[in-house]
Amino acid sequence: MSCSNFTSISNDKLVSRVGDNYLYESDIPDFSDFEDSLIRKKDFIDSWARENIFFDLSIVNLDPKSITSLDELVEKYKKDLYINSYKDILVNSRVDSIITEEEINNYYNQNLNNFKLNEELIKFRFVKVPIDNVNLNKIRNGVRRFNSSDKEFIDSLTFQFASYYLNDSIWITKRELFNQVKFITYENEKKIVKKRALISKRDSMYVNLLFIEDILGINNIAPKSYLLERIKSIIYNRRKILLIKQLNKDIINDAVKSKKYELYK
């Protein structure tokens, strides 16, 4: 140990001791930003002490067989951590992350029966407009029709809206609809959420305009666009599994060739 290291350790304030375990000031996180910093510091010290006291008691009171078994588990866990971390580095550096449109189409078409919906999907657009907005009727017609000029007009007014959602090409679940549009609930959605319907809900300050572009019911095949990220993830994870299998095979073969691994008969 160098003199400088020795000096820095010597200058570190000793805070607590449990048996042969010592807690120094440098071991304690900085709680100075908290109003209850002293309480947090005391809790940390007590937690450290409690952990070490229990550990010392366990060493004394557990039978040797249990200690041996636990030590083996700890060593196995340590090995697994090292191995899995190393495998992750190898796999992530070698696996191809580029997934082509052809691969996505092939996987989707080959697994259509696995993609049946267990909840409805909806496409919609929604604006929440102040009740005194001078363009209210034009906005209402634009939300319903939504041609290119309507889109341009409504986009130009979004700064006036309390909230809005205009991504009507994206399928979302009903749960997401409920999060976006608060006046739609599980209790009333059956009555008012209809395909190609414009729903208008007025309160004391705003007019809520919701247009249901499309609905895809339960047991229909989910659209590829809705599954895109899921399919990419499946394909990528399959590549990783195949690569890990190949690595497991190669590592044995390489070790045999280099005579690092020998099997005695």
Residue pairs with C-beta under 8 A, 6 or more apart in sequence:
9 24
12 24
12 25
12 26
13 24
13 25
14 22
14 23
14 24
14 25
15 23
15 24
15 25
15 27
15 28
15 45
16 22
16 23
16 45
16 48
16 49
17 23
18 48
18 49
18 52
18 53
18 56
19 52
19 56
21 52
23 45
23 48
23 49
27 48
28 41
28 44
28 45
29 44
31 37
31 38
31 40
31 41
31 44
34 40
59 67
62 70
87 244
87 247
90 247
91 240
91 243
91 244
91 247
94 243
95 236
95 239
95 240
95 243
96 239
97 236
99 232
99 235
99 236
103 235
104 224
104 228
104 231
104 232
104 235
105 224
107 231
107 234
107 235
108 115
108 224
108 227
108 231
112 221
115 221
115 222
115 227
116 219
116 220
116 221
116 222
117 216
117 217
117 218
117 219
117 220
117 221
117 222
118 218
119 173
119 174
119 175
119 218
120 173
120 174
120 215
120 216
120 217
120 218
121 171
121 172
121 173
121 215
121 216
121 222
121 223
121 226
122 171
122 172
122 173
122 174
122 177
122 193
122 212
122 213
122 214
122 215
122 216
123 168
123 169
123 170
123 171
123 172
123 212
123 213
123 214
123 215
124 165
124 168
124 172
124 177
124 181
124 210
124 211
124 212
124 213
125 143
125 146
125 165
125 166
125 167
125 168
125 210
125 211
125 213
126 163
126 164
126 165
126 166
126 180
126 181
126 208
126 209
126 210
126 211
127 139
127 143
127 154
127 161
127 163
127 164
127 166
127 208
127 209
128 161
128 162
128 163
128 164
128 206
128 207
128 208
128 209
129 136
129 139
129 160
129 161
129 162
129 206
129 207
129 208
129 209
130 160
130 162
130 205
130 206
130 207
131 202
131 203
131 204
131 205
131 206
131 207
133 139
133 160
133 207
135 157
136 207
138 153
139 154
139 157
139 209
140 198
140 200
140 207
140 209
141 150
142 150
142 151
142 153
142 154
143 150
143 154
143 198
143 209
143 211
144 198
144 211
146 154
146 168
146 211
151 166
154 166
155 166
158 164
158 166
162 206
163 180
165 180
165 181
168 211
168 213
170 225
171 216
171 222
171 223
171 225
171 226
174 189
174 193
177 184
177 189
177 193
178 184
178 185
178 186
178 189
181 208
181 210
183 201
183 208
184 192
184 193
184 199
184 210
192 199
193 199
193 212
193 215
194 212
194 215
195 212
195 213
195 214
195 215
196 212
196 213
197 211
197 212
198 209
198 210
198 211
199 208
199 209
199 210
199 211
199 212
200 207
200 208
200 209
200 210
201 207
201 208
201 210
202 208
216 222
216 223
224 231
252 261
255 261
256 262
